[in-house]
Amino acid sequence: MQFRDRQEAGRALAKELAFLRGKPDVVVLAIPRGGVVVGYEVAKALEAPLDVYITRKIGAPYNAELAMGAVASDGSVFLDQELIKRLGVSADYLEKEIERQRQEIARRLQRYRGNRPPIDLTDKRVVLVDDGVATGATTLASIHALRKQPLAELILAIPVSPPDVVANLRKEVDRCVCLSTPEPFWAVGAFYLVFDQTSDEEVIHLLRAANQEVETGASGR
């Protein structure tokens, strides 16, 4: 399956999640940046509030794309100790990289939310959305961090991911919706006709638009 763009992927996910539409306890959390475009379509269709959930990978020395772990929005750190040992990564490097990612998360949250507080997730049915999952490292970190909160339910909703990765992630959540599990799997962008870069400005605009729609809908009921 190939999606035209992130908007189409979000609308397709929303159809699979239609049973949640209009439920007052539903919150959509999107992983920036591209996941916010998908999450906006889901939130709009479900009439649910939208917020970001930022998880930053901890890159290996000389290969930033190789994830040795991740830092989640709440500051939680998840490390692949086996990989770290195999690469011989020093504790000093790890400490500096973790702090750098924590600062970047704080910067992005401030930029995306402004003065708006995070949505209270207590007893909420949380739908965690991204535009696709490749290795699952940062997604798993997000799930583990969210599991610390008293959620009613945690649902992972993604357009595309490798079958083995989805199988592992499915064990960690209450429900998993994945539209396509192609094999072989190259990269998330390979399954979109248009997979352009999402800007910070677009993320901010979509967050504001989604929550204005929820507030307008609530006042109109």
C-alpha positions, 0 to 999 in steps of 0.5 A: 500500500502506498499513500498519496501524502500524510493527509490521506494516511491520517484520513485512512487511520481515522476510518479504522478508529471511527468507533472513538468518534465523539467520545469525550475521553479521547486524546490524540498525541502526535509525534512531531513533526510529520506525525502531527499532519497525520494526527491532525486528520485523526483528531479532526475526524474523531472530534478529539483534542490534539497534542504533541508527544516528543521522543528524541533518539540518542544517536551513536557516536559518528552515526547519529541515525543509529539509535542507542536509546531515546529520551521521552517527553517526560524526561524518561531515558530508555537505553539499549545496553547491549548496543551501547556495550558493543559500541563501547560508548562512554558514560560521559558521551551518554550523559551529554547526549541525554542532556542535549536531547532533553533540552531539545525536547523542552525547546520544541515543546515550548515552541509548539505549545507556547503557554498552553499546558499539556493535556491531562491524560488521566483516565483518557483513551490516548491515541498515539500517532506517527506517519510511520515506524521503521525500527520502533525504538523511539515509538517504544520509548514513547509507549513506555513513558506514557504507560507511567501515566494513569491512562484508561487505554493506549492505542497506537495508530500508524499508517505503515511499519515492518511486520516484525516491528508491529508485532513487538509494538502490539504487545506493548499497547492495548490496541494497535492499528497499522494499515500496512506492513510491507516486506521488504521494508526500506524506509517510511518515506518509500510508502508515500508519493509525497513525503516532504519535510514538515516545518515547525510552523505547520506543526504549530498551525495544526495544533492550534487549528485542531484545538480551536475546532474541538473548542468550537464543537464543544461550545456548539453542542 
